[in-house]
Amino acid sequence: MESLSQSIDTTWVLVCTVLVLLMQAGFTCLESGLVRAKNSINVAVKNVVDFCVSGLGFWAIGFGLMFGASQSGLIGASEFAMVGQAGSSDVLPWTMVFFFFQLAFCSTSTTVVSGAVAERMNFRGYIITAAILSTLIYPVFGHWAWGGLLFGESAGWLEKLGFIDFAGSTVVHSVGGWIALAAIIVMGPRIGRFGKDGRPIEAHDMPIATLGMFLLWIGWFGFNGGSTLALNASVPFILVHTMLAAAAGGFAVVMVTWWRNGLPPVDQTINGVLAGLVAITANCHLVNTPSAILIGAIGGIVSYIASGVLEAHKIDDAVDAVPVHLAAGVWGTLAVAIFGDQAQFLDGHTRLEQFGVQLLGVSVAGVFAFGAGFVVLKIVNRFLPLRVSEEAERMGLNVAEHGASSSLLDVLGAMEAQAKRSDFSRPVHVEPFTEAGEIAVRYNQVLEKFNHEVMERERTAGELRDARDAAELANSTKSQFLANMSHELRTPLNAIIGFSELMNGELFGPMGNERYKEYVDDIHKSSNHLLSLINDILDLSKVEADRYELYEEELEVDRIVESCSRMIHHRAADAGVSLHVEVVEGLPMLFADKRAMRQIILNLVSNAVKFTPRGGRVELAPFLEPDRRLAFRVSDTGVGIAKEDIPLALEPFRQINLDSTVYAAEGTGLGLPLTRALARLHGASLVIESEPRQGTTITVRMPYTRTVEDNTMLATA
């Protein structure tokens, strides 16, 4: 019966070992899915190589240091490079089973580092790190905590103090986490992770990462279940506690992140499950089921908090390996004293005493693993840099470290190259019957549409340029024609005006018929009106042709307004309109063209008088805005303009007719267009506010830069 029992135990441990080895596949999927596509192959290969390095290193050196004959509880001194052979009695079969199981544990601790340092540690540096961890740091601390497992009696100094870490929350996971923390501090964060334009770096394949989490979850049943080293009555409880703690860790993180962010992030949920597994690993054999659930839930939350702490300190862990394995591992180890069965504590320790031992264990692990790891990696980094070059990091470690690419990376590279060159004229290569090929096909369709749109836009832009050139030529021709015609007409008109004035003055003798005198007076008025129209046309054509020259000087606003008032006052009186001019004292000087400003004011006031019925009122008021801009306001109680007609009033030669009683006065249709043009030459704005039959207010606001203020004015203001 004893032989059968041993065979069952051996079979159980071997099966559990295979499950633990399955965790390597889980780590590979998890880490390669959580990094960018350009680094996924590199991460996968590192998981392969660290398994090779840790396996050989643990066989040659690590197993002897960890489980060999103890030297003062510090290191083992036998069982190095075991030589076993089937049928030989040199090495017992159970020793080989135990070695196989512990080798799987060592490889798990080693591969924790690969995820944390992903996307920036070079291949050579990772091999060195894996060798240091698996052959020296992990075995030495492992001897302190587990050194007597092979021979069945306490050997390590922590073990003798009663330190409990059933399946390695600290021995396996925290030690790996401490080394990972040392490595990422030595190397620094990835390019673009922190700093002015820093941002979180998104995973490229979350489904494969989720598959990795499930593989780890399944493998963990071997991790914890096999640590009994026998198929006994405690195994079912251990497996159930492992299952429930993982579920509680994941669900706790879902609830916390959902509450805080409004959405449960996938990567944090995955890590919550793993943190629950890490937390239960040290204590699954001596806690009850509710406690296992609570331990797992707290483990998930501890990991989530630790992730935020790292980010706050700008420590870049690519897959959150440190929060999951280090932080949750520390919590799980301390939870032994809080929730564990006190009857199983060594020498009848109280919970407080056991907590002290557990705290000592996790502290020693931190000081030794982090301290030794940091010092060694710092020295190695000085002579053999651990980090890839900036160019290699931007390119991606798949290509830079292994010359390995993929159809997806090729497509992404081609797209990135086009973006850098700003040349989208050629389609990218299509790899048939692949997902990347489908992406390339869709991208090429976008390129085709884009290039078609570019050609259409260029054609339209060409047509617009041709139309603009034609319009400019036509406008120039029109302006030239108007200017020439204006000059041709002004000479005879001036002559007509002069002769009519001589005749009105009866310089050559009295006119015998009064009607002749009326005719001469009409000729004089019409000629003046026509000359005014020609002058307006000439000024407007100059403005449109950009040939109107401003002769700017410092002007006294009150004098400009006063002279305009005198010129228009008799016209207002003849029309039966009351003209009121209000000029406040202390107005600053205005830097402007004197002739243009008089034209602006005269046009506005003349229009107001012209469209105000007899008995109405016109007001002219220059004033200073609160922001020290000079403005001129002309308001009337005239016929007004409908809102929709205001744009028409600003078009040359447009006359607006509302009914037989409105807009009946004469007009050329050039007053407002010319006024606006002259205002714009000064950088001023013209605002029209009007309501039919209620009147119109027009305000011209000069820019602040044209206000001239001396120190006296500023002091008064």
C-alpha positions in Angstrom: 0.0 0.0 0.0 2.9 2.3 0.7 4.3 1.8 -2.8 0.9 2.6 -4.3 0.5 5.7 -2.2 3.9 6.9 -3.3 3.0 6.3 -6.9 -0.2 8.3 -6.6 1.7 11.1 -4.9 4.3 11.0 -7.6 1.7 11.0 -10.3 -0.1 13.9 -8.7 3.0 16.0 -8.4 4.0 15.3 -12.0 0.6 16.2 -13.3 0.7 19.4 -11.3 4.2 20.1 -12.7 2.9 19.9 -16.2 0.1 22.3 -15.2 2.7 24.7 -13.8 4.7 24.5 -17.0 1.5 25.4 -18.9 1.7 28.7 -17.1 4.7 29.5 -19.4 2.3 29.4 -22.3 0.0 31.6 -20.2 2.7 34.2 -19.5 3.6 34.2 -23.2 0.1 34.9 -24.4 -0.6 37.4 -21.6 2.6 39.5 -22.1 2.7 39.4 -25.9 -0.9 40.4 -26.0 -0.5 43.3 -23.6 2.4 44.9 -25.6 2.4 46.6 -29.0 2.4 44.4 -32.1 6.0 45.5 -33.0 7.3 43.9 -29.8 5.1 40.8 -29.4 7.5 38.4 -31.1 10.3 39.6 -28.9 8.3 39.1 -25.7 7.3 35.6 -26.8 10.9 34.6 -27.6 12.1 36.0 -24.3 9.5 33.7 -22.5 11.0 30.8 -24.4 14.6 31.7 -23.6 14.0 32.4 -19.9 12.5 29.0 -19.6 15.7 27.5 -21.2 18.1 29.6 -19.1 16.2 29.0 -15.8 15.9 25.3 -16.5 19.6 24.8 -17.2 20.7 27.3 -14.5 18.5 25.8 -11.8 19.7 22.3 -12.7 23.4 23.3 -12.6 23.4 25.7 -9.6 20.1 26.8 -8.4 18.6 23.6 -7.1 21.7 22.8 -5.1 21.8 26.3 -3.5 18.1 26.1 -2.7 17.6 22.5 -1.5 21.1 21.1 -0.9 22.6 20.4 2.5 22.2 23.6 4.5 25.1 25.7 5.5 24.0 27.6 8.7 20.6 28.1 7.2 22.0 30.4 4.5 22.6 28.3 1.4 22.6 24.7 0.2 25.8 23.0 -0.6 24.9 19.8 -2.4 22.7 18.4 -5.2 24.4 20.5 -7.9 24.1 19.4 -11.5 22.4 16.1 -10.6 23.2 13.1 -12.7 20.2 10.8 -12.9 19.5 7.7 -14.9 16.4 5.5 -15.0 17.1 2.3 -13.0 20.0 3.8 -11.2 20.0 4.2 -7.4 22.2 7.3 -7.4 19.3 9.7 -7.5 15.9 8.7 -6.1 12.9 9.1 -8.4 11.2 11.3 -5.8 14.2 13.7 -6.0 13.8 13.9 -9.7 10.0 14.6 -9.3 10.7 17.2 -6.7 13.4 18.8 -8.9 11.0 18.9 -11.9 8.3 20.5 -9.8 10.7 23.2 -8.3 12.2 23.9 -11.7 8.7 24.9 -12.9 8.5 27.2 -9.9 11.8 28.8 -10.7 10.9 29.4 -14.4 7.7 31.1 -13.2 9.6 33.5 -11.0 12.0 34.2 -13.8 9.3 35.0 -16.4 7.7 37.6 -14.2 10.5 39.9 -15.2 9.9 39.6 -19.0 6.6 41.4 -18.9 7.7 44.3 -16.8 10.7 45.1 -18.9 9.0 44.5 -22.2 9.5 46.8 -25.2 12.9 48.2 -24.1 15.3 45.6 -22.6 17.6 44.0 -25.2 17.8 40.3 -25.6 21.3 40.0 -24.2 20.3 42.0 -21.1 17.3 39.8 -20.5 19.3 36.6 -20.7 21.7 38.0 -18.1 18.8 39.0 -15.8 17.2 35.6 -16.1 20.4 33.9 -15.3 21.0 36.0 -12.2 17.5 35.5 -10.9 17.3 31.7 -11.5 20.8 30.7 -10.4 21.5 33.1 -7.5 18.8 35.4 -6.1 15.8 33.0 -6.3 17.6 29.9 -5.0 19.3 31.7 -2.1 16.1 33.2 -0.7 14.3 30.0 -1.6 16.7 28.2 0.7 15.9 30.6 3.6 12.2 29.9 3.3 12.0 26.4 1.9 15.4 24.8 2.3 14.1 21.8 4.2 11.4 20.6 1.8 13.5 18.0 0.1 14.7 16.3 3.3 11.6 16.9 5.3 13.0 19.1 8.1 13.5 22.9 8.5 16.8 24.0 7.2 16.6 27.7 6.2 16.8 30.4 8.8 13.4 31.9 8.0 11.9 28.4 7.8 13.1 27.7 11.3 11.5 31.0 12.6 8.2 29.7 11.4 7.8 31.7 8.1 5.0 30.3 6.1 4.7 30.7 2.3 2.9 27.6 1.1 3.3 27.8 -2.7 5.4 31.0 -3.0 3.5 34.3 -2.8 6.8 35.7 -1.7 9.4 33.1 -2.7 8.2 32.9 -6.3 6.2 35.9 -7.1 7.5 38.7 -4.8 11.1 37.8 -5.5 10.4 37.9 -9.3 8.5 41.2 -8.7 11.4 42.8 -6.8 13.9 41.9 -9.6 11.4 43.3 -12.2 11.1 46.5 -10.2 14.9 46.9 -10.0 15.2 46.3 -13.7 12.6 48.9 -14.8 14.1 51.5 -12.5 17.6 50.9 -13.9 16.3 51.2 -17.5 13.7 53.9 -17.1 10.3 54.2 -18.9 9.5 53.5 -22.5 9.6 56.4 -25.0 6.4 58.3 -24.9 5.0 56.7 -21.7 5.5 59.8 -19.5 6.6 63.4 -19.9 4.9 66.3 -21.6 3.1 64.2 -24.3 3.1 61.0 -22.3 0.2 58.6 -22.6 -0.8 55.0 -21.7 0.5 52.5 -24.3 -2.4 50.3 -25.4 -2.2 46.5 -25.8 -2.4 45.2 -29.4 -4.3 42.0 -28.7 -6.4 41.9 -25.6 -8.2 38.6 -26.5 -4.8 36.8 -26.6 -3.9 38.4 -23.3 -7.2 37.2 -21.9 -6.4 33.7 -23.1 -3.1 33.9 -21.4 -4.8 34.8 -18.1 -7.0 31.7 -18.4 -4.0 29.5 -19.1 -2.4 30.9 -15.9 -5.5 30.4 -13.9 -5.7 26.7 -15.0 -1.9 26.3 -14.4 -2.3 27.7 -10.9 -4.3 24.7 -9.8 -1.1 22.7 -10.3 0.9 25.5 -8.7 -1.0 25.4 -5.4 -2.4 21.9 -5.6 1.0 20.3 -6.2 2.6 22.2 -3.3 1.1 19.6 -1.0 3.6 17.2 -2.6 1.0 14.6 -2.1 -2.6 13.8 -3.2 -4.2 14.2 0.3 -7.4 15.5 1.8 -6.3 19.1 1.8 -6.0 19.2 -2.1 -9.8 19.8 -2.8 -9.9 22.7 -0.3 -6.7 24.2 -1.8 -8.1 24.0 -5.4 -11.5 25.6 -4.4 -9.8 28.4 -2.5 -7.5 29.0 -5.5 -10.5 29.2 -7.8 -12.6 31.5 -5.6 -9.8 33.9 -4.7 -9.0 34.5 -8.4 -12.7 35.2 -9.1 -12.9 37.5 -6.2 -9.8 39.4 -7.3 -11.1 40.0 -10.8 -14.6 40.9 -9.6 -13.3 43.4 -7.0 -11.3 45.2 -9.6 -14.2 45.3 -12.0 -16.4 46.9 -9.2 -13.7 49.4 -8.1 -12.8 50.5 -11.7 -16.4 50.7 -12.8 -17.2 52.9 -9.8 -14.2 55.1 -10.3 -14.0 55.4 -14.1 -17.5 54.4 -15.3 -16.0 51.5 -17.3 -14.2 48.4 -16.2 -10.9 48.2 -18.2 -10.0 44.8 -19.5 -6.3 44.8 -18.6 -7.0 45.8 -15.0 -9.7 43.0 -14.7 -7.2 40.4 -16.0 -4.6 41.6 -13.5 -7.2 41.5 -10.7 -7.7 37.8 -11.4 -4.0 37.2 -11.4 -3.5 39.2 -8.2 -6.1 37.1 -6.5 -4.2 34.0 -7.5 -0.9 35.4 -6.2 -2.5 36.5 -2.9 -4.0 33.1 -2.1 -0.8 31.2 -3.0 0.8 31.6 0.4 -2.2 30.7 2.6 -4.6 28.5 0.6 -3.9 25.5 2.8 -4.7 27.0 6.2 -7.6 29.5 5.6 -11.3 28.9 5.3 -13.4 29.6 2.2 -14.8 33.0 3.1 -11.3 34.1 4.1 -9.9 32.9 0.7 -12.5 35.0 -1.1 -11.7 38.1 1.0 -7.9 37.6 0.5 -8.4 37.3 -3.2 -10.6 40.4 -3.4 -8.1 42.5 -1.4 -5.3 41.2 -3.5 -7.0 42.5 -6.6 -7.5 45.9 -5.0 -3.9 46.0 -3.7 -2.6 45.4 -7.2 -4.9 48.1 -8.6 -3.6 50.6 -6.1 0.0 49.6 -6.6 -0.4 50.2 -10.3 -1.5 53.8 -9.6 1.5 54.3 -7.3 3.9 53.2 -10.0 2.3 55.5 -12.5 2.4 58.4 -10.1 6.1 57.9 -9.6 6.6 57.4 -13.4 7.8 53.9 -13.1 6.9 52.1 -16.3 5.8 48.5 -15.9 4.6 47.3 -19.3 2.2 44.7 -18.1 1.8 45.6 -14.4 3.8 42.6 -13.3 5.1 44.4 -10.2 1.7 45.3 -8.8 0.4 41.8 -9.5 3.3 39.6 -8.3 5.1 41.9 -5.8 2.3 43.9 -4.2 -0.3 41.0 -4.1 2.4 38.6 -3.1 3.3 40.7 0.0 -0.4 41.0 0.9 -0.9 37.2 0.5 2.1 36.4 2.7 1.0 38.8 5.5 -2.6 37.3 5.2 -1.3 34.0 6.6 -1.1 35.6 10.1 -4.4 37.4 9.7 -6.6 34.7 8.4 -4.7 31.4 8.8 -5.5 28.5 11.2 -3.5 29.5 14.3 -3.1 25.8 15.3 -0.7 25.4 12.3 1.6 28.2 13.3 5.1 27.0 14.5 5.7 26.7 18.2 2.2 28.0 19.1 2.8 31.5 17.7 0.1 34.1 18.4 -1.3 35.9 15.3 0.8 39.0 16.3 4.0 36.9 16.6 3.3 35.1 13.3 2.6 38.5 11.6 6.0 39.6 12.8 7.6 36.6 11.2 5.7 37.0 8.0 6.6 40.7 7.9 10.3 39.8 8.5 10.1 37.4 5.6 8.6 39.8 3.1 11.0 42.6 4.2 14.1 40.3 3.9 12.9 39.3 0.4 12.6 43.0 -0.6 16.0 44.0 0.8 17.8 41.0 -0.7 16.0 40.5 -4.0 15.7 44.2 -4.9 19.0 45.3 -3.4 21.1 42.5 -5.0 19.1 42.8 -8.2 19.5 46.6 -8.4 23.3 46.5 -7.7 24.0 43.7 -10.1 21.9 45.1 -12.9 23.4 48.6 -12.4 26.9 47.1 -12.7 25.9 45.1 -15.8 24.2 48.1 -17.3 27.4 50.1 -17.0 29.4 47.7 -19.1 26.7 46.0 -21.1 23.7 48.3 -21.6 20.5 46.6 -20.9 18.3 48.9 -22.9 18.0 48.9 -26.7 18.7 52.1 -28.7 16.1 54.7 -29.2 15.9 53.9 -32.9 15.4 50.2 -32.1 12.7 51.0 -29.6 10.8 53.1 -32.1 11.3 50.5 -34.8 10.1 47.7 -32.5 12.1 44.8 -31.0 10.7 42.2 -33.3 12.7 43.6 -36.2 15.6 45.3 -34.3 16.4 42.2 -32.1 15.4 39.3 -34.2 14.8 40.5 -37.8 11.4 39.1 -37.4 8.4 40.8 -38.9 4.8 39.9 -39.9 2.4 40.8 -42.6 0.6 43.1 -40.1 3.8 44.9 -39.2 4.8 45.2 -42.8 1.5 46.9 -43.6 1.8 49.2 -40.6 5.3 50.0 -41.5 4.3 50.9 -45.1 1.5 53.1 -43.7 3.9 54.8 -41.3 6.4 55.4 -44.1 3.7 57.0 -46.3 2.7 59.2 -43.4 6.3 60.4 -42.8 6.8 61.1 -46.5 3.3 62.6 -46.9 3.2 60.5 -50.1 0.0 58.5 -50.6 0.2 58.0 -54.3 1.1 54.3 -54.2 -0.9 51.5 -52.7 0.6 49.2 -50.0 1.5 45.6 -50.7 -1.4 43.1 -50.1 -0.5 39.7 -48.6 -3.4 37.5 -49.8 -5.5 35.3 -47.4 -4.3 37.1 -44.2 -5.9 39.6 -41.8 -3.2 42.1 -42.6 -4.0 41.6 -46.3 -7.6 42.6 -45.6 -6.4 45.7 -43.8 -4.1 46.5 -46.8 -7.0 46.1 -49.2 -9.2 48.5 -47.2 -6.4 50.9 -46.8 -5.7 50.9 -50.5 -9.4 51.6 -51.1 -9.1 54.6 -48.8 -6.0 55.7 -50.7 -7.7 55.4 -54.0 -10.7 57.5 -52.7 -8.3 60.0 -51.1 -6.2 60.4 -54.3 -9.4 60.8 -56.4 -10.6 63.5 -54.0 -7.2 65.2 -54.1 -7.3 65.3 -57.9 -10.8 66.7 -57.9 -9.9 69.3 -55.3 -6.8 70.3 -57.4 -9.0 70.6 -60.5 -11.5 72.7 -58.7 -8.8 74.8 -57.2 -7.4 75.4 -60.7 -10.8 76.4 -62.0 -11.2 78.8 -59.0 -7.8 80.3 -59.7 -8.7 80.9 -63.3 -12.0 82.4 -62.3 -10.3 84.6 -59.8 -7.7 85.8 -62.3 -10.6 86.5 -64.8 -12.5 88.4 -62.2 -9.5 90.4 -61.1 -8.8 91.3 -64.8 -12.5 92.2 -65.3 -12.5 94.3 -62.1 -9.3 96.0 -63.1 -10.7 96.8 -66.6 -13.9 98.1 -65.1 -12.0 100.3 -62.6 -9.8 101.6 -65.4 -12.8 102.3 -67.6 -14.6 104.1 -64.8 -11.6 106.2 -64.0 -11.1 107.2 -67.6 -14.7 108.0 -68.2 -14.8 110.0 -64.9 -11.9 112.1 -66.0 -13.5 112.6 -69.5 -16.8 113.7 -68.0 -15.5 116.0 -65.3 -14.1 118.6 -67.7 -17.3 119.4 -69.6 -19.3 119.2 -66.3 -17.1 121.7 -64.6 -17.5 124.0 -67.7 -21.3 123.6 -67.5 -21.3 124.4 -63.8 -19.2 127.4 -64.4 -21.3 128.8 -67.2 -24.5 128.2 -65.3 -23.1 130.1 -62.3 -22.2 133.0 -64.7 -25.6 133.0 -66.1 -27.3 132.8 -62.7 -25.2 135.8 -61.6 -26.3 137.6 -64.8 -22.7 138.6 -65.5 -23.6 139.3 -69.1 -26.7 141.1 -68.4 -30.2 140.3 -67.0 -32.2 137.4 -68.4 -35.4 138.6 -69.9 -37.5 135.5 -69.0 -37.8 134.1 -65.4 -38.3 130.6 -66.8 -34.8 130.8 -68.4 -33.5 131.5 -64.9 -35.2 128.5 -63.5 -33.8 126.4 -66.3 -30.3 127.6 -65.6 -30.7 126.8 -61.9 -31.9 123.3 -62.7 -28.9 122.9 -65.0 -26.6 124.0 -62.2 -28.1 121.6 -59.6 -28.1 118.7 -62.0 -24.5 119.3 -63.0 -23.4 119.4 -59.4 -25.3 116.2 -58.7 -23.8 114.5 -61.7 -20.3 115.7 -60.7 -20.8 114.4 -57.2 -21.9 111.0 -58.7 -18.8 110.9 -60.9 -16.5 111.7 -58.0 -18.1 108.9 -56.0 -17.6 106.5 -58.9 -14.0 107.5 -59.3 -13.3 107.1 -55.5 -15.0 103.7 -55.4 -13.1 102.5 -58.4 -9.9 103.6 -56.8 -10.7 101.7 -53.6 -11.7 98.6 -55.5 -8.5 98.8 -57.6 -6.4 99.3 -54.5 -5.2 102.6 -55.8 -6.8 104.9 -53.3 -4.0 106.5 -51.3 -4.6 107.7 -47.7 -2.8 110.9 -46.6 -3.0 110.2 -42.9 -2.4 112.9 -40.2 -3.5 113.7 -36.7 -7.0 115.2 -36.9 -9.1 117.1 -34.3 -12.4 115.3 -34.3 -14.5 118.2 -33.2 -13.2 120.4 -36.1 -13.9 117.6 -38.7 -17.5 117.2 -37.3 -18.0 121.0 -37.2 -17.0 121.5 -40.8 -19.2 118.7 -42.0 -22.1 120.1 -40.0 -21.7 123.5 -41.7 -21.7 121.9 -45.1 -24.8 119.8 -44.6 -26.8 122.2 -42.4 -28.4 124.2 -45.1 -29.5 120.9 -46.9 -31.2 119.7 -43.7 -32.9 123.1 -43.3 -34.2 123.0 -46.8 -35.6 119.5 -46.2 -37.3 120.5 -43.0 -35.1 118.1 -40.9 -33.7 119.0 -37.5 -29.9 118.3 -37.4 -28.3 117.9 -34.0 -24.6 117.6 -33.5 -23.2 116.6 -30.1 -19.5 116.6 -29.5 -18.2 115.7 -26.0 -15.2 117.5 -24.6 -11.8 115.9 -24.3 -12.0 113.6 -27.3 -8.5 112.4 -28.4 -7.0 113.1 -31.7 -7.7 110.7 -34.7 -4.9 109.5 -37.0 -6.7 109.3 -40.4 -7.1 110.7 -43.9 -8.9 114.1 -43.6 -10.7 114.0 -46.9 -11.9 110.4 -46.4 -13.2 111.1 -42.9 -15.1 114.1 -44.1 -16.5 112.0 -47.0 -17.6 109.3 -44.5 -19.4 111.7 -42.2 -21.0 113.7 -45.1 -22.3 110.6 -46.8 -23.8 109.3 -43.6 -25.5 112.6 -42.6 -26.6 113.3 -46.2 -28.2 109.9 -46.5 -29.9 110.4 -43.1 -31.3 113.8 -44.2 -32.4 112.5 -47.5 -34.4 109.6 -46.1 -35.9 111.5 -43.2 -39.4 113.0 -43.8 -40.0 116.7 -43.1 -40.2 117.3 -39.4 -37.8 114.5 -38.6 -34.6 114.5 -36.7 -31.0 113.5 -37.5 -28.2 113.3 -34.9 -24.4 113.2 -35.4 -22.3 112.2 -32.4 -18.6 111.3 -32.2 -17.8 109.5 -28.9 -15.1 107.4 -27.2 -15.9 103.7 -26.6 -15.0 102.1 -23.2 -12.0 100.4 -24.8 -10.7 103.9 -26.0 -11.8 103.4 -29.6 -13.2 106.5 -31.4 -16.6 106.1 -33.0 -19.0 108.1 -35.1 -22.8 107.6 -34.8 -25.4 109.0 -37.2 -29.0 108.3 -36.3 -32.3 109.4 -37.8 -36.1 109.1 -37.4 -36.4 108.4 -41.1 -38.1 105.6 -43.2 -35.6 102.9 -42.1 -34.5 99.8 -43.9 -35.8 96.2 -43.5 -33.2 93.8 -42.1 -33.1 91.7 -45.3 -32.6 94.9 -47.4 -29.5 96.1 -45.5 -27.0 94.0 -47.6 -28.6 95.5 -50.7 -28.1 99.0 -49.5 -24.3 98.3 -49.4 -24.2 97.3 -53.0 -23.3 100.0 -55.6 -26.1 101.5 -57.7 -28.8 99.6 -55.8 -32.0 101.4 -55.0 -34.5 99.9 -52.5 -38.2 100.5 -53.0 -40.6 99.6 -50.2 -43.7 101.5 -51.4 -44.7 104.7 -52.9 -44.0 106.7 -49.8 -40.7 105.2 -48.7 -37.3 105.7 -50.3 -38.7 108.3 -52.5 -35.7 110.6 -52.3 -33.2 110.9 -55.0 -30.0 108.7 -54.7 -27.2 107.3 -56.6 -26.8 104.1 -54.6 -23.1 104.9 -54.0 -23.2 106.7 -50.6 -23.1 103.6 -48.3 -20.9 101.4 -50.5 -18.3 104.2 -50.7 -18.6 104.9 -47.0 -18.0 101.3 -46.1 -15.0 101.1 -48.5 -13.4 104.2 -47.0 -14.0 102.9 -43.5 -12.4 99.6 -44.4 -9.3 101.4 -45.7 -8.9 102.7 -42.2 -9.5 99.3 -40.6 -12.8 100.6 -39.2 -16.1 98.7 -38.9 -19.5 99.9 -40.1 -22.6 98.7 -38.3 -26.2 99.4 -39.5 -29.2 99.1 -37.1 -32.5 99.9 -38.7 -36.3 99.2 -38.5 -38.8 100.2 -41.3 -40.6 103.5 -40.4 -38.6 103.8 -37.1 -35.3 105.1 -38.3 -31.7 104.0 -38.8 -28.5 104.2 -36.7 -25.1 103.7 -38.4 -22.0 103.5 -36.3 -18.4 103.7 -37.7 -15.9 102.4 -35.1 -12.3 103.2 -35.8 -9.6 100.8 -34.6 -7.9 101.5 -31.3 -4.5 102.0 -33.0 -5.9 105.2 -34.7 -6.7 106.9 -31.4 -3.9 109.4 -30.5 -3.8 110.2 -26.7 -1.3 112.3 -24.9 -0.4 112.0 -21.3 -2.9 114.6 -20.2 -5.8 112.7 -21.8 -4.6 109.4 -20.3 -4.4 111.0 -16.8 -7.9 112.4 -17.2 -9.2 109.0 -18.3 
